[in-house]
Amino acid sequence: MEDKTLDVVLDVKVKVTVQLGSCQLPMREVLELTSGTVIQLNQQASDPVGLYVNDKLIAYGEVVVVEDSFGIKITELVGTKAT
């Protein structure tokens, strides 16, 4: 009976987000943004990115390019240490 109960939720769609970094800007600077503006984030290029499911951090990873698209290679699940 447990397997059938789990099957009900396995196809439920969840929002998956990768966060590359963030910053805080005064509204004045936000209103001055134009095409070509570069915004410096609070994260180094070598830092792992965060993988969120429904706004909850679940893993860290590295950005990769797959054909012409971006992807993420999981390097560590939250609560575990990668070896």
PDB file of N, CA, C and O in Angstrom:
ATOM      1  N   MET A   1       0.820  -1.192   0.000  1.00  0.00           N
ATOM      2  CA  MET A   1       0.000   0.000   0.000  1.00  0.00           C
ATOM      3  C   MET A   1       0.868   1.262   0.000  1.00  0.00           C
ATOM      4  O   MET A   1       0.479   2.262  -0.604  1.00  0.00           O
ATOM      5  N   GLU A   2       2.031   1.246   0.659  1.00  0.00           N
ATOM      6  CA  GLU A   2       2.911   2.400   0.707  1.00  0.00           C
ATOM      7  C   GLU A   2       3.359   2.826  -0.680  1.00  0.00           C
ATOM      8  O   GLU A   2       3.378   4.022  -0.971  1.00  0.00           O
ATOM      9  N   ASP A   3       3.724   1.880  -1.550  1.00  0.00           N
ATOM     10  CA  ASP A   3       4.189   2.211  -2.895  1.00  0.00           C
ATOM     11  C   ASP A   3       3.121   2.957  -3.681  1.00  0.00           C
ATOM     12  O   ASP A   3       3.443   3.910  -4.390  1.00  0.00           O
ATOM     13  N   LYS A   4       1.874   2.557  -3.576  1.00  0.00           N
ATOM     14  CA  LYS A   4       0.793   3.231  -4.289  1.00  0.00           C
ATOM     15  C   LYS A   4       0.600   4.648  -3.761  1.00  0.00           C
ATOM     16  O   LYS A   4       0.321   5.560  -4.539  1.00  0.00           O
ATOM     17  N   THR A   5       0.741   4.845  -2.466  1.00  0.00           N
ATOM     18  CA  THR A   5       0.605   6.173  -1.877  1.00  0.00           C
ATOM     19  C   THR A   5       1.703   7.090  -2.406  1.00  0.00           C
ATOM     20  O   THR A   5       1.428   8.244  -2.734  1.00  0.00           O
ATOM     21  N   LEU A   6       2.920   6.613  -2.494  1.00  0.00           N
ATOM     22  CA  LEU A   6       4.038   7.402  -2.994  1.00  0.00           C
ATOM     23  C   LEU A   6       3.867   7.716  -4.473  1.00  0.00           C
ATOM     24  O   LEU A   6       4.221   8.810  -4.911  1.00  0.00           O
ATOM     25  N   ASP A   7       3.337   6.787  -5.244  1.00  0.00           N
ATOM     26  CA  ASP A   7       3.116   7.006  -6.676  1.00  0.00           C
ATOM     27  C   ASP A   7       2.247   8.232  -6.938  1.00  0.00           C
ATOM     28  O   ASP A   7       2.409   8.888  -7.967  1.00  0.00           O
ATOM     29  N   VAL A   8       1.348   8.546  -6.048  1.00  0.00           N
ATOM     30  CA  VAL A   8       0.439   9.677  -6.227  1.00  0.00           C
ATOM     31  C   VAL A   8       1.210  10.992  -6.288  1.00  0.00           C
ATOM     32  O   VAL A   8       0.816  11.891  -7.031  1.00  0.00           O
ATOM     33  N   VAL A   9       2.288  11.131  -5.536  1.00  0.00           N
ATOM     34  CA  VAL A   9       3.024  12.396  -5.486  1.00  0.00           C
ATOM     35  C   VAL A   9       4.249  12.451  -6.396  1.00  0.00           C
ATOM     36  O   VAL A   9       4.820  13.525  -6.582  1.00  0.00           O
ATOM     37  N   LEU A  10       4.658  11.341  -6.956  1.00  0.00           N
ATOM     38  CA  LEU A  10       5.878  11.329  -7.759  1.00  0.00           C
ATOM     39  C   LEU A  10       5.776  12.153  -9.041  1.00  0.00           C
ATOM     40  O   LEU A  10       6.803  12.578  -9.570  1.00  0.00           O
ATOM     41  N   ASP A  11       4.588  12.389  -9.547  1.00  0.00           N
ATOM     42  CA  ASP A  11       4.411  13.188 -10.757  1.00  0.00           C
ATOM     43  C   ASP A  11       4.026  14.638 -10.472  1.00  0.00           C
ATOM     44  O   ASP A  11       3.771  15.404 -11.401  1.00  0.00           O
ATOM     45  N   VAL A  12       3.982  15.018  -9.202  1.00  0.00           N
ATOM     46  CA  VAL A  12       3.667  16.405  -8.849  1.00  0.00           C
ATOM     47  C   VAL A  12       4.847  17.286  -9.265  1.00  0.00           C
ATOM     48  O   VAL A  12       5.994  17.008  -8.912  1.00  0.00           O
ATOM     49  N   LYS A  13       4.556  18.346 -10.014  1.00  0.00           N
ATOM     50  CA  LYS A  13       5.610  19.250 -10.473  1.00  0.00           C
ATOM     51  C   LYS A  13       6.018  20.199  -9.341  1.00  0.00           C
ATOM     52  O   LYS A  13       5.176  20.701  -8.597  1.00  0.00           O
ATOM     53  N   VAL A  14       7.328  20.431  -9.230  1.00  0.00           N
ATOM     54  CA  VAL A  14       7.877  21.357  -8.247  1.00  0.00           C
ATOM     55  C   VAL A  14       8.733  22.385  -8.988  1.00  0.00           C
ATOM     56  O   VAL A  14       9.219  22.117 -10.086  1.00  0.00           O
ATOM     57  N   LYS A  15       8.911  23.542  -8.393  1.00  0.00           N
ATOM     58  CA  LYS A  15       9.727  24.602  -8.979  1.00  0.00           C
ATOM     59  C   LYS A  15      11.188  24.366  -8.602  1.00  0.00           C
ATOM     60  O   LYS A  15      11.524  24.326  -7.418  1.00  0.00           O
ATOM     61  N   VAL A  16      12.053  24.210  -9.595  1.00  0.00           N
ATOM     62  CA  VAL A  16      13.480  24.012  -9.371  1.00  0.00           C
ATOM     63  C   VAL A  16      14.205  25.273  -9.853  1.00  0.00           C
ATOM     64  O   VAL A  16      14.032  25.705 -10.993  1.00  0.00           O
ATOM     65  N   THR A  17      15.017  25.854  -8.966  1.00  0.00           N
ATOM     66  CA  THR A  17      15.721  27.105  -9.257  1.00  0.00           C
ATOM     67  C   THR A  17      17.193  26.945  -8.926  1.00  0.00           C
ATOM     68  O   THR A  17      17.545  26.310  -7.931  1.00  0.00           O
ATOM     69  N   VAL A  18      18.055  27.519  -9.756  1.00  0.00           N
ATOM     70  CA  VAL A  18      19.485  27.564  -9.472  1.00  0.00           C
ATOM     71  C   VAL A  18      19.837  29.018  -9.207  1.00  0.00           C
ATOM     72  O   VAL A  18      19.564  29.887 -10.034  1.00  0.00           O
ATOM     73  N   GLN A  19      20.446  29.285  -8.051  1.00  0.00           N
ATOM     74  CA  GLN A  19      20.825  30.657  -7.706  1.00  0.00           C
ATOM     75  C   GLN A  19      22.316  30.835  -7.890  1.00  0.00           C
ATOM     76  O   GLN A  19      23.127  30.194  -7.221  1.00  0.00           O
ATOM     77  N   LEU A  20      22.656  31.705  -8.801  1.00  0.00           N
ATOM     78  CA  LEU A  20      24.047  31.993  -9.127  1.00  0.00           C
ATOM     79  C   LEU A  20      24.662  32.973  -8.144  1.00  0.00           C
ATOM     80  O   LEU A  20      25.863  32.911  -7.881  1.00  0.00           O
ATOM     81  N   GLY A  21      23.878  33.854  -7.610  1.00  0.00           N
ATOM     82  CA  GLY A  21      24.350  34.862  -6.673  1.00  0.00           C
ATOM     83  C   GLY A  21      23.281  35.911  -6.498  1.00  0.00           C
ATOM     84  O   GLY A  21      22.202  35.811  -7.083  1.00  0.00           O
ATOM     85  N   SER A  22      23.571  36.918  -5.697  1.00  0.00           N
ATOM     86  CA  SER A  22      22.607  37.991  -5.486  1.00  0.00           C
ATOM     87  C   SER A  22      23.356  39.251  -5.084  1.00  0.00           C
ATOM     88  O   SER A  22      24.564  39.227  -4.844  1.00  0.00           O
ATOM     89  N   CYS A  23      22.624  40.340  -5.015  1.00  0.00           N
ATOM     90  CA  CYS A  23      23.184  41.601  -4.537  1.00  0.00           C
ATOM     91  C   CYS A  23      22.022  42.486  -4.117  1.00  0.00           C
ATOM     92  O   CYS A  23      20.865  42.188  -4.413  1.00  0.00           O
ATOM     93  N   GLN A  24      22.327  43.547  -3.443  1.00  0.00           N
ATOM     94  CA  GLN A  24      21.325  44.544  -3.078  1.00  0.00           C
ATOM     95  C   GLN A  24      21.676  45.844  -3.771  1.00  0.00           C
ATOM     96  O   GLN A  24      22.822  46.292  -3.748  1.00  0.00           O
ATOM     97  N   LEU A  25      20.667  46.442  -4.389  1.00  0.00           N
ATOM     98  CA  LEU A  25      20.854  47.713  -5.070  1.00  0.00           C
ATOM     99  C   LEU A  25      19.804  48.698  -4.587  1.00  0.00           C
ATOM    100  O   LEU A  25      18.671  48.309  -4.303  1.00  0.00           O
ATOM    101  N   PRO A  26      20.167  49.967  -4.493  1.00  0.00           N
ATOM    102  CA  PRO A  26      19.144  50.973  -4.209  1.00  0.00           C
ATOM    103  C   PRO A  26      18.184  51.057  -5.400  1.00  0.00           C
ATOM    104  O   PRO A  26      18.594  50.843  -6.541  1.00  0.00           O
ATOM    105  N   MET A  27      16.944  51.358  -5.149  1.00  0.00           N
ATOM    106  CA  MET A  27      15.956  51.454  -6.211  1.00  0.00           C
ATOM    107  C   MET A  27      16.411  52.418  -7.305  1.00  0.00           C
ATOM    108  O   MET A  27      16.105  52.206  -8.479  1.00  0.00           O
ATOM    109  N   ARG A  28      17.133  53.467  -6.938  1.00  0.00           N
ATOM    110  CA  ARG A  28      17.643  54.423  -7.924  1.00  0.00           C
ATOM    111  C   ARG A  28      18.482  53.703  -8.986  1.00  0.00           C
ATOM    112  O   ARG A  28      18.339  53.966 -10.180  1.00  0.00           O
ATOM    113  N   GLU A  29      19.361  52.788  -8.539  1.00  0.00           N
ATOM    114  CA  GLU A  29      20.211  52.052  -9.490  1.00  0.00           C
ATOM    115  C   GLU A  29      19.400  51.057 -10.305  1.00  0.00           C
ATOM    116  O   GLU A  29      19.691  50.847 -11.482  1.00  0.00           O
ATOM    117  N   VAL A  30      18.392  50.443  -9.705  1.00  0.00           N
ATOM    118  CA  VAL A  30      17.528  49.513 -10.445  1.00  0.00           C
ATOM    119  C   VAL A  30      16.836  50.253 -11.587  1.00  0.00           C
ATOM    120  O   VAL A  30      16.750  49.738 -12.702  1.00  0.00           O
ATOM    121  N   LEU A  31      16.350  51.444 -11.311  1.00  0.00           N
ATOM    122  CA  LEU A  31      15.655  52.227 -12.337  1.00  0.00           C
ATOM    123  C   LEU A  31      16.591  52.697 -13.444  1.00  0.00           C
ATOM    124  O   LEU A  31      16.138  53.026 -14.540  1.00  0.00           O
ATOM    125  N   GLU A  32      17.894  52.731 -13.165  1.00  0.00           N
ATOM    126  CA  GLU A  32      18.880  53.162 -14.154  1.00  0.00           C
ATOM    127  C   GLU A  32      19.437  51.999 -14.981  1.00  0.00           C
ATOM    128  O   GLU A  32      20.266  52.224 -15.863  1.00  0.00           O
ATOM    129  N   LEU A  33      19.004  50.771 -14.719  1.00  0.00           N
ATOM    130  CA  LEU A  33      19.507  49.617 -15.467  1.00  0.00           C
ATOM    131  C   LEU A  33      19.129  49.728 -16.938  1.00  0.00           C
ATOM    132  O   LEU A  33      18.009  50.104 -17.282  1.00  0.00           O
ATOM    133  N   THR A  34      20.080  49.396 -17.794  1.00  0.00           N
ATOM    134  CA  THR A  34      19.839  49.388 -19.232  1.00  0.00           C
ATOM    135  C   THR A  34      20.467  48.135 -19.819  1.00  0.00           C
ATOM    136  O   THR A  34      21.227  47.441 -19.144  1.00  0.00           O
ATOM    137  N   SER A  35      20.156  47.851 -21.049  1.00  0.00           N
ATOM    138  CA  SER A  35      20.761  46.724 -21.745  1.00  0.00           C
ATOM    139  C   SER A  35      22.273  46.898 -21.752  1.00  0.00           C
ATOM    140  O   SER A  35      22.772  47.959 -22.129  1.00  0.00           O
ATOM    141  N   GLY A  36      23.003  45.876 -21.342  1.00  0.00           N
ATOM    142  CA  GLY A  36      24.457  45.944 -21.297  1.00  0.00           C
ATOM    143  C   GLY A  36      25.018  46.263 -19.928  1.00  0.00           C
ATOM    144  O   GLY A  36      26.226  46.158 -19.716  1.00  0.00           O
ATOM    145  N   THR A  37      24.156  46.652 -18.986  1.00  0.00           N
ATOM    146  CA  THR A  37      24.618  46.935 -17.627  1.00  0.00           C
ATOM    147  C   THR A  37      25.124  45.649 -16.979  1.00  0.00           C
ATOM    148  O   THR A  37      24.487  44.603 -17.101  1.00  0.00           O
ATOM    149  N   VAL A  38      26.257  45.717 -16.297  1.00  0.00           N
ATOM    150  CA  VAL A  38      26.808  44.574 -15.574  1.00  0.00           C
ATOM    151  C   VAL A  38      26.566  44.798 -14.085  1.00  0.00           C
ATOM    152  O   VAL A  38      26.902  45.849 -13.539  1.00  0.00           O
ATOM    153  N   ILE A  39      25.980  43.796 -13.438  1.00  0.00           N
ATOM    154  CA  ILE A  39      25.718  43.867 -12.003  1.00  0.00           C
ATOM    155  C   ILE A  39      26.628  42.863 -11.315  1.00  0.00           C
ATOM    156  O   ILE A  39      26.602  41.676 -11.638  1.00  0.00           O
ATOM    157  N   GLN A  40      27.425  43.327 -10.377  1.00  0.00           N
ATOM    158  CA  GLN A  40      28.327  42.442  -9.645  1.00  0.00           C
ATOM    159  C   GLN A  40      27.554  41.714  -8.549  1.00  0.00           C
ATOM    160  O   GLN A  40      26.877  42.340  -7.734  1.00  0.00           O
ATOM    161  N   LEU A  41      27.661  40.389  -8.536  1.00  0.00           N
ATOM    162  CA  LEU A  41      26.990  39.568  -7.533  1.00  0.00           C
ATOM    163  C   LEU A  41      27.921  39.318  -6.357  1.00  0.00           C
ATOM    164  O   LEU A  41      29.125  39.557  -6.448  1.00  0.00           O
ATOM    165  N   ASN A  42      27.362  38.838  -5.257  1.00  0.00           N
ATOM    166  CA  ASN A  42      28.141  38.603  -4.036  1.00  0.00           C
ATOM    167  C   ASN A  42      28.785  37.221  -4.020  1.00  0.00           C
ATOM    168  O   ASN A  42      29.123  36.715  -2.950  1.00  0.00           O
ATOM    169  N   GLN A  43      28.956  36.621  -5.154  1.00  0.00           N
ATOM    170  CA  GLN A  43      29.490  35.261  -5.222  1.00  0.00           C
ATOM    171  C   GLN A  43      30.671  35.224  -6.179  1.00  0.00           C
ATOM    172  O   GLN A  43      30.642  35.856  -7.235  1.00  0.00           O
ATOM    173  N   GLN A  44      31.705  34.486  -5.809  1.00  0.00           N
ATOM    174  CA  GLN A  44      32.878  34.328  -6.661  1.00  0.00           C
ATOM    175  C   GLN A  44      32.571  33.330  -7.774  1.00  0.00           C
ATOM    176  O   GLN A  44      31.716  32.459  -7.611  1.00  0.00           O
ATOM    177  N   ALA A  45      33.260  33.454  -8.895  1.00  0.00           N
ATOM    178  CA  ALA A  45      33.034  32.554 -10.029  1.00  0.00           C
ATOM    179  C   ALA A  45      33.316  31.097  -9.659  1.00  0.00           C
ATOM    180  O   ALA A  45      32.728  30.188 -10.245  1.00  0.00           O
ATOM    181  N   SER A  46      34.202  30.868  -8.701  1.00  0.00           N
ATOM    182  CA  SER A  46      34.563  29.500  -8.317  1.00  0.00           C
ATOM    183  C   SER A  46      33.628  28.908  -7.261  1.00  0.00           C
ATOM    184  O   SER A  46      33.710  27.714  -6.970  1.00  0.00           O
ATOM    185  N   ASP A  47      32.741  29.722  -6.682  1.00  0.00           N
ATOM    186  CA  ASP A  47      31.821  29.242  -5.649  1.00  0.00           C
ATOM    187  C   ASP A  47      30.730  28.352  -6.264  1.00  0.00           C
ATOM    188  O   ASP A  47      30.318  28.572  -7.403  1.00  0.00           O
ATOM    189  N   PRO A  48      30.269  27.357  -5.515  1.00  0.00           N
ATOM    190  CA  PRO A  48      29.167  26.538  -6.030  1.00  0.00           C
ATOM    191  C   PRO A  48      27.870  27.345  -6.068  1.00  0.00           C
ATOM    192  O   PRO A  48      27.688  28.291  -5.301  1.00  0.00           O
ATOM    193  N   VAL A  49      26.975  26.954  -6.972  1.00  0.00           N
ATOM    194  CA  VAL A  49      25.654  27.579  -7.043  1.00  0.00           C
ATOM    195  C   VAL A  49      24.683  26.767  -6.200  1.00  0.00           C
ATOM    196  O   VAL A  49      24.914  25.586  -5.944  1.00  0.00           O
ATOM    197  N   GLY A  50      23.604  27.394  -5.770  1.00  0.00           N
ATOM    198  CA  GLY A  50      22.610  26.706  -4.948  1.00  0.00           C
ATOM    199  C   GLY A  50      21.468  26.167  -5.792  1.00  0.00           C
ATOM    200  O   GLY A  50      20.976  26.855  -6.687  1.00  0.00           O
ATOM    201  N   LEU A  51      21.043  24.938  -5.513  1.00  0.00           N
ATOM    202  CA  LEU A  51      19.900  24.317  -6.180  1.00  0.00           C
ATOM    203  C   LEU A  51      18.742  24.287  -5.191  1.00  0.00           C
ATOM    204  O   LEU A  51      18.843  23.678  -4.126  1.00  0.00           O
ATOM    205  N   TYR A  52      17.653  24.941  -5.544  1.00  0.00           N
ATOM    206  CA  TYR A  52      16.484  25.062  -4.673  1.00  0.00           C
ATOM    207  C   TYR A  52      15.300  24.324  -5.281  1.00  0.00           C
ATOM    208  O   TYR A  52      15.081  24.381  -6.492  1.00  0.00           O
ATOM    209  N   VAL A  53      14.543  23.638  -4.449  1.00  0.00           N
ATOM    210  CA  VAL A  53      13.275  23.041  -4.854  1.00  0.00           C
ATOM    211  C   VAL A  53      12.199  23.702  -4.009  1.00  0.00           C
ATOM    212  O   VAL A  53      12.216  23.614  -2.781  1.00  0.00           O
ATOM    213  N   ASN A  54      11.261  24.366  -4.679  1.00  0.00           N
ATOM    214  CA  ASN A  54      10.219  25.138  -3.994  1.00  0.00           C
ATOM    215  C   ASN A  54      10.818  26.056  -2.931  1.00  0.00           C
ATOM    216  O   ASN A  54      10.343  26.105  -1.797  1.00  0.00           O
ATOM    217  N   ASP A  55      11.872  26.783  -3.317  1.00  0.00           N
ATOM    218  CA  ASP A  55      12.549  27.774  -2.470  1.00  0.00           C
ATOM    219  C   ASP A  55      13.295  27.179  -1.275  1.00  0.00           C
ATOM    220  O   ASP A  55      13.674  27.921  -0.368  1.00  0.00           O
ATOM    221  N   LYS A  56      13.513  25.879  -1.247  1.00  0.00           N
ATOM    222  CA  LYS A  56      14.291  25.240  -0.175  1.00  0.00           C
ATOM    223  C   LYS A  56      15.603  24.731  -0.771  1.00  0.00           C
ATOM    224  O   LYS A  56      15.597  23.974  -1.742  1.00  0.00           O
ATOM    225  N   LEU A  57      16.729  25.151  -0.184  1.00  0.00           N
ATOM    226  CA  LEU A  57      18.042  24.722  -0.654  1.00  0.00           C
ATOM    227  C   LEU A  57      18.204  23.227  -0.423  1.00  0.00           C
ATOM    228  O   LEU A  57      18.066  22.749   0.703  1.00  0.00           O
ATOM    229  N   ILE A  58      18.498  22.486  -1.498  1.00  0.00           N
ATOM    230  CA  ILE A  58      18.681  21.034  -1.355  1.00  0.00           C
ATOM    231  C   ILE A  58      20.059  20.555  -1.794  1.00  0.00           C
ATOM    232  O   ILE A  58      20.479  19.460  -1.422  1.00  0.00           O
ATOM    233  N   ALA A  59      20.779  21.377  -2.595  1.00  0.00           N
ATOM    234  CA  ALA A  59      22.075  20.916  -3.093  1.00  0.00           C
ATOM    235  C   ALA A  59      22.908  22.090  -3.579  1.00  0.00           C
ATOM    236  O   ALA A  59      22.415  23.202  -3.764  1.00  0.00           O
ATOM    237  N   TYR A  60      24.194  21.800  -3.779  1.00  0.00           N
ATOM    238  CA  TYR A  60      25.125  22.736  -4.392  1.00  0.00           C
ATOM    239  C   TYR A  60      25.679  22.089  -5.647  1.00  0.00           C
ATOM    240  O   TYR A  60      25.712  20.864  -5.761  1.00  0.00           O
ATOM    241  N   GLY A  61      26.111  22.909  -6.583  1.00  0.00           N
ATOM    242  CA  GLY A  61      26.648  22.344  -7.810  1.00  0.00           C
ATOM    243  C   GLY A  61      27.465  23.337  -8.599  1.00  0.00           C
ATOM    244  O   GLY A  61      27.705  24.469  -8.177  1.00  0.00           O
ATOM    245  N   GLU A  62      27.888  22.865  -9.775  1.00  0.00           N
ATOM    246  CA  GLU A  62      28.678  23.664 -10.704  1.00  0.00           C
ATOM    247  C   GLU A  62      27.858  23.870 -11.968  1.00  0.00           C
ATOM    248  O   GLU A  62      27.167  22.961 -12.428  1.00  0.00           O
ATOM    249  N   VAL A  63      27.941  25.073 -12.524  1.00  0.00           N
ATOM    250  CA  VAL A  63      27.252  25.349 -13.785  1.00  0.00           C
ATOM    251  C   VAL A  63      28.020  24.652 -14.912  1.00  0.00           C
ATOM    252  O   VAL A  63      29.246  24.741 -14.986  1.00  0.00           O
ATOM    253  N   VAL A  64      27.292  23.964 -15.781  1.00  0.00           N
ATOM    254  CA  VAL A  64      27.883  23.298 -16.941  1.00  0.00           C
ATOM    255  C   VAL A  64      27.091  23.698 -18.183  1.00  0.00           C
ATOM    256  O   VAL A  64      25.951  24.153 -18.086  1.00  0.00           O
ATOM    257  N   VAL A  65      27.703  23.523 -19.339  1.00  0.00           N
ATOM    258  CA  VAL A  65      27.018  23.774 -20.604  1.00  0.00           C
ATOM    259  C   VAL A  65      26.771  22.420 -21.256  1.00  0.00           C
ATOM    260  O   VAL A  65      27.695  21.628 -21.439  1.00  0.00           O
ATOM    261  N   VAL A  66      25.501  22.163 -21.608  1.00  0.00           N
ATOM    262  CA  VAL A  66      25.102  20.923 -22.270  1.00  0.00           C
ATOM    263  C   VAL A  66      24.527  21.327 -23.622  1.00  0.00           C
ATOM    264  O   VAL A  66      23.443  21.904 -23.700  1.00  0.00           O
ATOM    265  N   GLU A  67      25.270  21.017 -24.693  1.00  0.00           N
ATOM    266  CA  GLU A  67      24.926  21.484 -26.034  1.00  0.00           C
ATOM    267  C   GLU A  67      24.826  23.002 -25.989  1.00  0.00           C
ATOM    268  O   GLU A  67      25.838  23.661 -25.750  1.00  0.00           O
ATOM    269  N   ASP A  68      23.656  23.583 -26.206  1.00  0.00           N
ATOM    270  CA  ASP A  68      23.523  25.043 -26.182  1.00  0.00           C
ATOM    271  C   ASP A  68      22.778  25.548 -24.952  1.00  0.00           C
ATOM    272  O   ASP A  68      22.307  26.685 -24.937  1.00  0.00           O
ATOM    273  N   SER A  69      22.668  24.717 -23.926  1.00  0.00           N
ATOM    274  CA  SER A  69      21.910  25.089 -22.735  1.00  0.00           C
ATOM    275  C   SER A  69      22.794  24.997 -21.491  1.00  0.00           C
ATOM    276  O   SER A  69      23.792  24.277 -21.467  1.00  0.00           O
ATOM    277  N   PHE A  70      22.403  25.742 -20.468  1.00  0.00           N
ATOM    278  CA  PHE A  70      23.071  25.635 -19.178  1.00  0.00           C
ATOM    279  C   PHE A  70      22.472  24.484 -18.389  1.00  0.00           C
ATOM    280  O   PHE A  70      21.299  24.148 -18.554  1.00  0.00           O
ATOM    281  N   GLY A  71      23.283  23.884 -17.532  1.00  0.00           N
ATOM    282  CA  GLY A  71      22.832  22.835 -16.628  1.00  0.00           C
ATOM    283  C   GLY A  71      23.573  22.994 -15.312  1.00  0.00           C
ATOM    284  O   GLY A  71      24.339  23.940 -15.127  1.00  0.00           O
ATOM    285  N   ILE A  72      23.341  22.074 -14.413  1.00  0.00           N
ATOM    286  CA  ILE A  72      24.039  22.085 -13.128  1.00  0.00           C
ATOM    287  C   ILE A  72      24.486  20.666 -12.814  1.00  0.00           C
ATOM    288  O   ILE A  72      23.713  19.715 -12.929  1.00  0.00           O
ATOM    289  N   LYS A  73      25.750  20.541 -12.415  1.00  0.00           N
ATOM    290  CA  LYS A  73      26.308  19.261 -11.973  1.00  0.00           C
ATOM    291  C   LYS A  73      26.293  19.282 -10.454  1.00  0.00           C
ATOM    292  O   LYS A  73      26.976  20.104  -9.843  1.00  0.00           O
ATOM    293  N   ILE A  74      25.526  18.392  -9.833  1.00  0.00           N
ATOM    294  CA  ILE A  74      25.403  18.351  -8.381  1.00  0.00           C
ATOM    295  C   ILE A  74      26.742  17.923  -7.781  1.00  0.00           C
ATOM    296  O   ILE A  74      27.306  16.900  -8.169  1.00  0.00           O
ATOM    297  N   THR A  75      27.242  18.712  -6.837  1.00  0.00           N
ATOM    298  CA  THR A  75      28.497  18.370  -6.169  1.00  0.00           C
ATOM    299  C   THR A  75      28.288  17.990  -4.711  1.00  0.00           C
ATOM    300  O   THR A  75      29.105  17.281  -4.124  1.00  0.00           O
ATOM    301  N   GLU A  76      27.176  18.470  -4.118  1.00  0.00           N
ATOM    302  CA  GLU A  76      26.919  18.163  -2.709  1.00  0.00           C
ATOM    303  C   GLU A  76      25.440  18.323  -2.406  1.00  0.00           C
ATOM    304  O   GLU A  76      24.837  19.340  -2.749  1.00  0.00           O
ATOM    305  N   LEU A  77      24.861  17.333  -1.774  1.00  0.00           N
ATOM    306  CA  LEU A  77      23.494  17.444  -1.276  1.00  0.00           C
ATOM    307  C   LEU A  77      23.545  18.101   0.096  1.00  0.00           C
ATOM    308  O   LEU A  77      24.447  17.815   0.882  1.00  0.00           O
ATOM    309  N   VAL A  78      22.608  18.961   0.390  1.00  0.00           N
ATOM    310  CA  VAL A  78      22.575  19.627   1.693  1.00  0.00           C
ATOM    311  C   VAL A  78      22.414  18.565   2.777  1.00  0.00           C
ATOM    312  O   VAL A  78      21.569  17.677   2.664  1.00  0.00           O
ATOM    313  N   GLY A  79      23.221  18.659   3.817  1.00  0.00           N
ATOM    314  CA  GLY A  79      23.167  17.685   4.905  1.00  0.00           C
ATOM    315  C   GLY A  79      24.107  16.516   4.698  1.00  0.00           C
ATOM    316  O   GLY A  79      24.222  15.658   5.573  1.00  0.00           O
ATOM    317  N   THR A  80      24.784  16.462   3.554  1.00  0.00           N
ATOM    318  CA  THR A  80      25.785  15.414   3.300  1.00  0.00           C
ATOM    319  C   THR A  80      27.044  16.075   2.794  1.00  0.00           C
ATOM    320  O   THR A  80      27.000  17.196   2.286  1.00  0.00           O
ATOM    321  N   LYS A  81      28.147  15.406   2.926  1.00  0.00           N
ATOM    322  CA  LYS A  81      29.406  15.912   2.394  1.00  0.00           C
ATOM    323  C   LYS A  81      29.824  15.040   1.223  1.00  0.00           C
ATOM    324  O   LYS A  81      29.890  13.817   1.343  1.00  0.00           O
ATOM    325  N   ALA A  82      30.112  15.685   0.070  1.00  0.00           N
ATOM    326  CA  ALA A  82      30.605  14.944  -1.089  1.00  0.00           C
ATOM    327  C   ALA A  82      32.027  14.468  -0.817  1.00  0.00           C
ATOM    328  O   ALA A  82      32.800  15.148  -0.141  1.00  0.00           O
ATOM    329  N   THR A  83      32.358  13.321  -1.336  1.00  0.00           N
ATOM    330  CA  THR A  83      33.711  12.797  -1.132  1.00  0.00           C
ATOM    331  C   THR A  83      34.559  12.954  -2.351  1.00  0.00           C
ATOM    332  O   THR A  83      35.726  12.563  -2.345  1.00  0.00           O
TER     333      THR A  83
END
